[in-house]
Amino acid sequence: MSGFSIEEVRSCARGRLYSINARGERISVLFLHHALERVQKWSLAEEQVLETLLFPEEVVTGHGKRYIAHRRYEGSHLVRAIYEYDGSTPVLVTVYFPYAERYFQGGEVFEDKILERG
């Protein structure tokens, strides 16, 4: 995976908290228990999901105050990571691995960027 390293992983009441160094910036990302179950269900690597969140090809607006990060893998599929914020901490709500043609909008649409939030 490019551009980041996982510095620490801690279990907490809501799931698993990742401390990440991404291009010199330290950031925490919380994966909820449900999201961790979906990572396993879809046989995704946690690093793949983190890469999608931190370096997406596009981010679209979801329901409420949620965002959906997309990153294509294996040509015809994409990781679709649905997240929101708890204060300034990104929280992965769920993730899945559908066909890209169903959801990918062509890239370069960024309704949000985790690494560029102040």
Secondary structure, DSSP 8 states (H G I E B T S, - for coil): --SEEEEEEEEETTEEEEEEEETTEEEEEEEEHHHHHHHHHTT--HHHHHHHHHS-SEEEE-STT-EEEEEEETTTEEEEEEEEEETTEEEEEEEE--BHHHH---S--BS--GGG--
